[in-house]
Structure formats: C-alpha cells, structure tokens
Amino acid sequence: SALPEEVQTQIAMFGLQDPKLELYYGVTGDDVFVVSFGPDFATNYGKNTLADDGEFKAAVGKVGGTDGNYAVSYIATEPLVGLINDWIKVAEKTGMMPASAKADVDLYVNRFMATIKYLVSVNEYKDEVVTGTGFMKIEEVKAE
C-alpha cells in the first residue's frame, strides 16, 4: 500500500481496511440524473427529501419566492455539529487532539455553532442581474 504505516493502522482501527466503494448512477422516470454510493437509491429516490422538510420549507419561504433562474443554499448545522463531536471523540481516543483543546471545541462548536439552527440563501439570476438574500436562524442552546 502507498499509505504510511501509521495511517494504515488508523484505518484498520476504524474497520476500514481495504474499503470498497461502489458508485451507482441512473436516470429517474422524471429525467433526473442521480449518483449515489448506496445500492438502494432507486427505491429511496424521492423519499425523505429536503423539499419535504417543514423547517426547510419555512426557511425558503422567509427569503421569498423567485420567478427566474435561482439557486437555494440551505445548511442545517445540527448534523454538522454531531459529526464534529463524533470526530473529536475519535481524535481524543487516538491522541490526535490534546485534552487542552476540549474547552475550545466545546465553546466554538457546542456553544457558538450549535446556536445556529440553519443558514439559508436564495440567489436569483433575472434580466442579467444576480440578486440574493439570506439569513440564519439562531436558537438558545440549553445547558446539559
């Protein structure tokens, strides 16, 4: 393997020795090209989508409708905060993160970043002009 020995050890520790990835792709009945790493995308396509999420609908509704070519950006921070915290746990156990950094992570990720529920923006191209609007929803983080 071209990977350094210490990286191979870390990969094996997480059960990722010789990872195999498969790429699936296809065109749906409504002419949408879909790419996935999961073999069940054909049966799950269109289920549990962001467009069905009430929080997403409300956020996009607040930035207004569009009648031209537009792009919507929506970032829900809760999954990202969870991912960062999971990575921190692994980093602590493997010695990749010093214990002294835990307070900073708690402050910036669990106290500051977690207060941001989501960020949303809509950019529209109409009559050769790009306009945009957006905002973030902030909520109080309850102490545990």
N, C-alpha and C positions, 0 to 999 in steps of 0.2 A: 504494500500500500504506500502511496505517496504521502500519507498523513504522518506527522510526527508521532512517536510512540505515546507521549502523554495525551495527545488528542484521541488516539485510538482507545486508550484506557478510559477516558471520559465517555466516549461514545458507547463502549461496551458496558460501562457502569449504568447508563440510562437505557439499556436494552436495545440499542440502535446498531448493533454490529451488523455490517453488511446490509444497510437499509435498502429496501427495494421500493421504488416509486413507480406507479403506473399512471399514465395520463389517459384520460378518457375524453372524447370530444364527439360532438354531433350537432345536428341542426334539428330544432324542435319543430312541431307542427305549425307554429306561428312564425317560422323563418328566423329564429334567433339562434346564433352560433353559440354553443355552450362548451366550456372547457372545465374539467374537474379532475381532481385526484381520487375521487370516490367512485366506485363502480355503480353506486345506486343513484347517480344523478338523474338518470332517465325517469326513475319512479318518483324522485323527490323534487323534480323541477317544478317550480311554481308553488310549492308548499312552504309555509312558514317563512314568507318573504318579508323583506323590509317594507315593501309597499303595503303590507297588511298590518304593520305595527302602528298602534294608535299614537305612541309618542312621536314617531317619525311623521305621521300624517299631520299631527298638531304643529310640529316644528316647521314643516314646509309650508303649512297654511299661514303661519305667522309672517313668513317672509314674502308672501304674496304670490299670486298666480303669474303665469307667463303665457304669452301667445306667440312667441318666436322660438328660435333655437336656443336651448338652455342646458345648463349643467347644474346638478344638485350635488352638493357635498354634505355628508352627514357623518359625524363621528360621535358614537356613544362611548364614553370614557370608561364605564364600569368594566367591560371585558378587558380593556387595556390595563386598567389598574390591577385586576385579578391576575393577568398574565405577568405583569411586572412583579407582583408579590410572589407568584409561584417561582419565577426565575430567581428572585432574591433568596428564597428558601433553599433552592438548589445551590446557589452561589455560596451561601453561608456554610452548608454542609460539606461542600467540596473545598472550602478555603479560598475561593476566588474573590470573596468580598470580606474585608475585615469587619469585625464586630463593631468597630468605631463608626462605620458608615451607616449602621442601622438607624440611628436617630435622624440622619439626613433623609434617608429613604422614607421614613415614617412621616417626616414633615412635608416633603415635597410631593410624595405620591399619595399617601393616605390622608393627609390633612388638606393639602392645597389642590392637587389634581382631582381627588375624589369629589371635591365640591362642584366640579364642572360636570353636570349631568350629560350634556351633549353640546356640540357645536354644529351649526347648520349654515350653509350659504347657498344662494342661488345666483348664478351668473347667466345673463341672457345676452345673446347676440341678435340685434334687431337694427335694421337700417344702417348697417356698417358701424354700429356702436356697441361696445360691450359694457353692460352695466351689471352691478352686483350689489347684493345686500346679504347680511348675515348677522347672527348673534349667537351667544352661548347661554344656556340655561344653568344657573347656579343654585345649588341647594345646600343647606346646612348638613354637615357630616355629624351624625350622632356619635358621641363618645361611647366606647365599648366598656 
